[in-house]
Amino acid sequence: MSEFRKVENIETTKDTEITKDTIVFHPKYGEIRVGELIRRIKISQAKKGIKRPEEFRKKMSETMKKLGIKPPTWNKGRDSRITMICENCGKSFLVNPSALKYGRKYCSYTCAISSEKYRERLSIARKGRKFSDETRRKISESRRKYFSNPLNRIKQSEIMKGKPHPDIRGDKSPTKRPEVKAKIGAKNKVKLKEFYQSHPWYREMHRKKLMGRKYPKELFPNYGMRGKHLSEETRLKISLALKGREVSLDEREKRSKYWKNFYALNPHLIRRGPNHPNWKGGISNKPYGFDFNSALRRRILERDGYKCQLCGATSNLNVHHINYDKNDNSFNNLLTLCKGCNAKMNFNRSYWQVYWSNLIKKLNQECEESCPSFAV
């Protein structure tokens, strides 16, 4: 109130006539016109939220009327604001007309940083700008101090929830830089080494877990790709890189020796029969027995002289089951027939079964006399 008392004292002086253009001295504003001083003091007190008494307001109003000063429009500022629509969220908000000079388009800073257009403009403005080491250190310290407060972390988490960070998306991620990768890898190695030294039981458990696996990573480096699929672009690149490449005989021999030694030392890893992941109990040979293989068929063909035992043909030869039981693969039940004669065996089965049973006994006796290695 001392500010107003000084003005009132000047007003009540008989020797001096006070007008709005009278220049007075004020400790805060210096030399200033009375009209401007009253306007500034009133706006300053109004902004502070001070409620002036009724007597003072009447005196102030009379003084302003006497000096011919119009009342300030600070209390009507809301009516002078302009309604705008945010380009990001679409909400309406009030701004002063002066904000149009600076091209304001967003209701808040949160909407601005989440807008693609704003980030593009900001990126263009910041492109090529480099901070000194001291500036980087100051920025780092300020951010650490800010995020050391758990309330600030919670607030930032709620703001960024469901939104990608504008600075670390895609190729802009600092973890994709070679130097950053090297630093992270070196730190992780040291941490893992220290952890294993302080927790020997965990290392032993991890080692047993790897040994117990059917396909450990030490023996199968590509184990991590199981269950994953390469993209079409990657497949095309691999295909073009391998197309026309010829493997030399030396390389083939080396690979053959390597895998022979590997499976000799690790027979339980041979992916054959029950050890194969697609094994379904040997149904691939059905309706024949599992022992009806190429080696057995070759021995029957050699015994019969590589010719049909009915018509004497030497081409399109098949091995026929005499008793029509495809699981009975004994020598006395197998016979060589051509494709046409084998089809005839499906008619009058009882006759052919007796006929071939008598004939096969003679063939086996002759084979045992001439070829002892083919004995039944």
C-alpha positions as CSV (number, residue, x, y, z in Angstrom):
1,M,0.0,0.0,0.0
2,S,3.0,2.3,0.4
3,E,3.2,2.6,-3.4
4,F,-0.4,4.1,-3.5
5,R,0.3,6.4,-0.5
6,K,3.1,8.0,-2.4
7,V,0.8,8.7,-5.3
8,E,-1.9,10.0,-2.9
9,N,0.5,12.3,-1.1
10,I,1.4,13.8,-4.5
11,E,-2.3,14.2,-5.3
12,T,-3.1,16.1,-2.1
13,T,-0.3,18.6,-2.4
14,K,-1.8,22.0,-2.8
15,D,1.1,23.6,-4.7
16,T,1.3,20.9,-7.4
17,E,-1.5,20.1,-9.8
18,I,-1.5,16.4,-10.6
19,T,-2.5,15.2,-14.1
20,K,-2.0,11.9,-15.9
21,D,1.0,13.3,-17.7
22,T,2.8,14.4,-14.5
23,I,6.2,12.7,-14.1
24,V,7.0,11.4,-10.6
25,F,9.8,9.3,-9.2
26,H,9.1,5.7,-8.1
27,P,11.7,3.5,-6.4
28,K,10.9,0.5,-8.7
29,Y,10.1,2.2,-12.0
30,G,12.2,5.4,-11.7
31,E,10.8,8.5,-13.4
32,I,7.3,7.6,-14.8
33,R,4.0,9.3,-15.6
34,V,1.3,9.1,-13.0
35,G,-1.2,7.5,-15.3
36,E,1.2,4.7,-16.3
37,L,2.3,4.2,-12.7
38,I,-1.3,3.7,-11.5
39,R,-2.0,1.3,-14.3
40,R,1.2,-0.8,-13.6
41,I,0.6,-0.9,-9.8
42,K,-3.0,-2.0,-10.3
43,I,-2.1,-4.8,-12.7
44,S,0.8,-5.9,-10.5
45,Q,-1.5,-6.2,-7.4
46,A,-4.2,-7.9,-9.4
47,K,-1.8,-10.5,-10.6
48,K,-0.7,-11.2,-7.1
49,G,-4.3,-12.0,-6.2
50,I,-4.5,-9.2,-3.5
51,K,-8.1,-8.1,-2.8
52,R,-8.1,-4.4,-2.2
53,P,-10.6,-2.9,0.3
54,E,-13.7,-1.1,-0.9
55,E,-12.5,2.4,0.3
56,F,-9.3,2.1,-1.6
57,R,-11.0,1.1,-4.8
58,K,-13.3,4.1,-4.6
59,K,-10.4,6.4,-4.1
60,M,-8.6,4.8,-7.0
61,S,-11.6,5.1,-9.3
62,E,-12.1,8.8,-8.4
63,T,-8.4,9.5,-9.1
64,M,-8.5,7.8,-12.5
65,K,-11.7,9.7,-13.4
66,K,-10.1,12.9,-12.4
67,L,-7.1,12.2,-14.5
68,G,-9.2,10.9,-17.4
69,I,-7.5,7.5,-17.4
70,K,-9.5,4.6,-18.8
71,P,-9.7,1.5,-16.5
72,P,-7.2,-1.3,-17.6
73,T,-8.5,-4.3,-19.4
74,W,-6.6,-6.9,-17.4
75,N,-9.8,-8.2,-15.9
76,K,-11.3,-8.8,-19.3
77,G,-8.3,-10.7,-20.7
78,R,-10.1,-14.0,-21.0
79,D,-12.6,-12.5,-23.4
80,S,-9.8,-11.3,-25.6
81,R,-8.3,-14.9,-26.0
82,I,-8.7,-16.8,-29.2
83,T,-9.9,-20.4,-29.5
84,M,-7.6,-22.7,-31.4
85,I,-7.6,-26.4,-32.2
86,C,-4.6,-28.6,-31.4
87,E,-3.1,-30.2,-34.5
88,N,-2.2,-33.4,-32.6
89,C,-5.1,-34.3,-30.2
90,G,-7.8,-32.1,-31.8
91,K,-8.8,-30.4,-28.6
92,S,-9.7,-26.7,-28.4
93,F,-7.7,-24.3,-26.2
94,L,-7.5,-20.6,-25.5
95,V,-4.5,-18.5,-26.4
96,N,-3.6,-14.8,-26.4
97,P,-3.5,-13.1,-29.9
98,S,0.2,-12.6,-29.5
99,A,0.7,-16.4,-29.7
100,L,-0.2,-16.3,-33.4
101,K,3.0,-14.4,-34.1
102,Y,5.0,-17.4,-32.9
103,G,2.9,-19.9,-34.8
104,R,1.5,-21.9,-31.9
105,K,-0.3,-25.0,-33.1
106,Y,-0.4,-27.3,-30.1
107,C,-2.2,-27.2,-26.7
108,S,0.7,-28.4,-24.7
109,Y,4.4,-29.5,-24.9
110,T,3.3,-33.1,-24.5
111,C,1.2,-32.9,-27.7
112,A,4.0,-31.1,-29.5
113,I,6.7,-33.7,-28.9
114,S,4.3,-36.5,-29.8
115,S,3.5,-34.9,-33.1
116,E,5.4,-36.2,-36.2
117,K,5.4,-32.7,-37.9
118,Y,6.9,-31.1,-34.8
119,R,9.6,-33.7,-34.4
120,E,10.5,-33.3,-38.1
121,R,10.9,-29.6,-37.7
122,L,12.8,-30.0,-34.5
123,S,15.1,-32.6,-36.2
124,I,15.8,-30.3,-39.1
125,A,16.6,-27.5,-36.7
126,R,18.9,-29.6,-34.6
127,K,20.6,-31.4,-37.5
128,G,24.4,-30.8,-37.5
129,R,24.4,-29.3,-34.0
130,K,27.2,-30.7,-31.8
131,F,27.4,-30.3,-28.0
132,S,30.7,-29.8,-26.3
133,D,31.9,-32.4,-23.7
134,E,31.1,-29.9,-20.9
135,T,27.5,-29.4,-22.2
136,R,26.9,-33.1,-22.5
137,R,28.1,-33.6,-18.9
138,K,25.8,-30.9,-17.7
139,I,22.8,-32.4,-19.6
140,S,23.6,-35.8,-18.2
141,E,23.9,-34.6,-14.6
142,S,20.6,-32.7,-14.9
143,R,18.7,-35.7,-16.3
144,R,20.2,-38.0,-13.6
145,K,19.1,-35.5,-10.9
146,Y,15.6,-35.3,-12.5
147,F,15.1,-39.1,-12.9
148,S,16.5,-39.8,-9.4
149,N,13.2,-38.7,-8.1
150,P,10.7,-41.6,-8.3
151,L,7.8,-39.3,-8.8
152,N,9.4,-37.8,-11.9
153,R,10.0,-41.4,-13.3
154,I,6.3,-42.3,-12.7
155,K,5.2,-39.1,-14.4
156,Q,7.4,-39.6,-17.4
157,S,6.3,-43.3,-17.6
158,E,2.6,-42.2,-17.7
159,I,3.4,-39.6,-20.4
160,M,5.2,-42.0,-22.7
161,K,2.9,-45.0,-22.0
162,G,2.0,-46.6,-25.4
163,K,4.2,-44.2,-27.3
164,P,7.6,-45.0,-28.8
165,H,10.5,-42.8,-27.7
166,P,11.2,-40.2,-30.4
167,D,15.0,-40.4,-30.0
168,I,15.6,-44.2,-30.0
169,R,13.4,-45.7,-32.6
170,G,14.7,-47.9,-35.4
171,D,18.2,-47.1,-36.6
172,K,18.4,-44.1,-34.3
173,S,18.8,-46.4,-31.3
174,P,22.2,-45.8,-29.6
175,T,22.5,-49.5,-28.9
176,K,22.9,-50.1,-32.6
177,R,26.1,-48.1,-32.8
178,P,29.3,-50.3,-32.9
179,E,31.0,-48.5,-30.1
180,V,28.0,-48.7,-27.9
181,K,27.6,-52.4,-28.6
182,A,31.2,-53.0,-27.7
183,K,30.9,-51.1,-24.4
184,I,27.7,-53.0,-23.5
185,G,29.3,-56.4,-24.4
186,A,32.5,-55.6,-22.3
187,K,30.4,-54.6,-19.3
188,N,28.2,-57.7,-19.5
189,K,31.2,-60.0,-19.7
190,V,32.7,-58.4,-16.6
191,K,29.4,-58.6,-14.8
192,L,28.8,-62.2,-15.8
193,K,32.4,-63.2,-14.7
194,E,31.9,-61.5,-11.3
195,F,28.5,-63.2,-10.9
196,Y,29.9,-66.6,-11.6
197,Q,32.7,-66.1,-9.2
198,S,30.3,-65.0,-6.4
199,H,27.7,-67.7,-7.3
200,P,29.6,-71.0,-8.1
201,W,26.5,-73.1,-7.6
202,Y,24.7,-71.2,-10.4
203,R,27.5,-71.9,-12.8
204,E,27.5,-75.6,-12.0
205,M,23.7,-75.7,-12.4
206,H,23.9,-73.9,-15.8
207,R,26.6,-76.3,-16.9
208,K,24.5,-79.4,-16.0
209,K,21.5,-77.8,-17.8
210,L,23.5,-77.5,-21.0
211,M,24.8,-81.0,-20.7
212,G,21.4,-82.4,-20.2
213,R,20.0,-80.8,-23.4
214,K,19.5,-83.0,-26.4
215,Y,21.1,-80.4,-28.7
216,P,23.5,-78.1,-26.6
217,K,24.7,-74.9,-28.1
218,E,28.3,-75.9,-27.9
219,L,27.6,-78.7,-30.4
220,F,24.9,-77.0,-32.4
221,P,25.6,-73.3,-32.9
222,N,22.5,-72.8,-35.0
223,Y,20.2,-74.1,-32.2
224,G,18.9,-70.6,-31.6
225,M,17.3,-70.4,-35.0
226,R,14.9,-73.3,-34.3
227,G,11.3,-72.2,-34.4
228,K,12.3,-69.0,-36.4
229,H,11.7,-68.4,-40.1
230,L,13.9,-66.4,-42.4
231,S,12.2,-63.6,-44.5
232,E,11.8,-64.0,-48.2
233,E,14.4,-61.3,-48.9
234,T,17.0,-63.2,-46.7
235,R,16.2,-66.5,-48.4
236,L,16.7,-64.9,-51.8
237,K,20.1,-63.4,-50.8
238,I,21.3,-66.8,-49.5
239,S,20.1,-68.5,-52.6
240,L,21.9,-66.1,-54.9
241,A,25.1,-66.4,-52.9
242,L,25.1,-70.2,-53.0
243,K,23.9,-70.6,-56.6
244,G,26.6,-72.1,-58.8
245,R,29.0,-72.8,-56.0
246,E,30.8,-76.2,-56.3
247,V,32.2,-78.0,-53.3
248,S,35.6,-79.6,-54.0
249,L,36.3,-83.2,-53.4
250,D,38.8,-82.3,-50.6
251,E,36.1,-80.3,-48.8
252,R,33.6,-83.1,-49.1
253,E,36.1,-85.6,-47.7
254,K,36.8,-83.2,-44.8
255,R,33.1,-82.8,-44.0
256,S,32.5,-86.5,-44.2
257,K,35.4,-87.3,-41.8
258,Y,34.3,-84.6,-39.4
259,W,30.7,-85.9,-39.2
260,K,31.8,-89.5,-39.0
261,N,34.0,-88.7,-36.0
262,F,31.4,-86.5,-34.5
263,Y,28.7,-89.2,-34.6
264,A,31.2,-91.9,-33.5
265,L,31.8,-89.9,-30.3
266,N,28.1,-88.9,-29.9
267,P,26.0,-91.9,-31.1
268,H,23.0,-90.7,-29.1
269,L,22.8,-87.6,-31.4
270,I,22.4,-89.6,-34.6
271,R,19.2,-88.4,-36.2
272,R,18.0,-91.7,-37.6
273,G,15.2,-93.9,-36.6
274,P,13.8,-93.1,-33.1
275,N,16.3,-90.3,-32.7
276,H,14.8,-88.3,-35.6
277,P,12.4,-85.5,-34.6
278,N,9.9,-86.7,-37.2
279,W,9.9,-90.3,-36.1
280,K,6.4,-91.8,-35.8
281,G,7.1,-95.4,-34.9
282,G,8.3,-96.7,-38.3
283,I,5.1,-96.1,-40.2
284,S,7.0,-95.2,-43.4
285,N,7.4,-98.9,-44.3
286,K,3.8,-99.8,-43.7
287,P,2.2,-102.2,-44.6
288,Y,5.6,-103.9,-44.8
289,G,7.8,-104.8,-41.8
290,F,10.7,-102.6,-40.9
291,D,13.2,-105.3,-41.7
292,F,12.0,-105.5,-45.4
293,N,14.7,-103.2,-46.7
294,S,16.9,-102.9,-49.9
295,A,19.5,-105.3,-48.6
296,L,17.0,-108.1,-48.1
297,R,15.4,-107.5,-51.5
298,R,18.9,-107.7,-53.1
299,R,19.6,-111.1,-51.5
300,I,16.3,-112.4,-52.8
301,L,17.0,-111.2,-56.3
302,E,20.5,-112.7,-56.3
303,R,19.1,-116.0,-55.1
304,D,16.5,-116.1,-57.9
305,G,19.1,-115.0,-60.6
306,Y,17.5,-111.6,-61.2
307,K,14.6,-113.1,-63.2
308,C,10.9,-113.7,-62.7
309,Q,10.2,-117.2,-61.4
310,L,7.0,-117.5,-63.5
311,C,7.7,-116.0,-66.9
312,G,11.5,-115.5,-66.8
313,A,11.4,-111.7,-67.4
314,T,14.5,-109.7,-66.2
315,S,13.0,-106.2,-65.9
316,N,10.5,-104.6,-63.6
317,L,11.2,-107.2,-60.9
318,N,9.4,-107.2,-57.5
319,V,9.7,-109.3,-54.3
320,H,6.5,-111.2,-53.6
321,H,5.3,-112.5,-50.2
322,I,4.0,-116.0,-50.7
323,N,1.6,-116.2,-47.8
324,Y,0.5,-112.6,-48.4
325,D,1.7,-111.6,-44.9
326,K,3.8,-108.5,-45.5
327,N,5.3,-108.7,-42.0
328,D,6.7,-112.2,-42.6
329,N,10.1,-111.4,-44.3
330,S,11.7,-114.9,-44.0
331,F,13.6,-116.4,-47.0
332,N,11.0,-119.1,-47.4
333,N,8.2,-116.5,-47.8
334,L,9.9,-114.3,-50.4
335,L,10.0,-114.7,-54.2
336,T,11.1,-112.7,-57.3
337,L,8.3,-111.9,-59.8
338,C,7.9,-109.3,-62.5
339,K,5.3,-106.6,-62.2
340,G,2.7,-108.4,-64.4
341,C,3.1,-111.8,-62.7
342,N,2.9,-110.1,-59.3
343,A,-0.4,-108.7,-60.2
344,K,-1.7,-112.2,-61.1
345,M,-1.0,-113.3,-57.6
346,N,-4.0,-111.4,-56.3
347,F,-6.3,-113.9,-57.9
348,N,-6.7,-117.6,-56.7
349,R,-4.4,-116.9,-53.7
350,S,-4.8,-120.4,-52.1
351,Y,-3.5,-122.1,-55.3
352,W,-0.5,-119.8,-55.7
353,Q,0.4,-120.1,-52.0
354,V,0.7,-123.9,-52.2
355,Y,2.5,-123.7,-55.6
356,W,5.2,-121.3,-54.5
357,S,5.7,-123.0,-51.1
358,N,6.8,-126.2,-52.8
359,L,8.9,-124.4,-55.4
360,I,10.7,-122.1,-52.9
361,K,12.0,-125.1,-50.9
362,K,13.8,-126.4,-54.0
363,L,15.3,-122.9,-54.7
364,N,16.6,-122.6,-51.2
365,Q,18.3,-126.1,-51.4
366,E,20.0,-125.2,-54.7
367,C,21.1,-121.9,-53.3
368,E,22.6,-123.4,-50.2
369,E,24.6,-125.9,-52.3
370,S,26.0,-123.2,-54.7
371,C,26.2,-120.1,-52.4
372,P,26.7,-121.0,-48.7
373,S,26.7,-117.3,-47.8
374,F,23.0,-117.1,-48.7
375,A,22.0,-119.9,-46.3
376,V,18.6,-119.3,-44.7
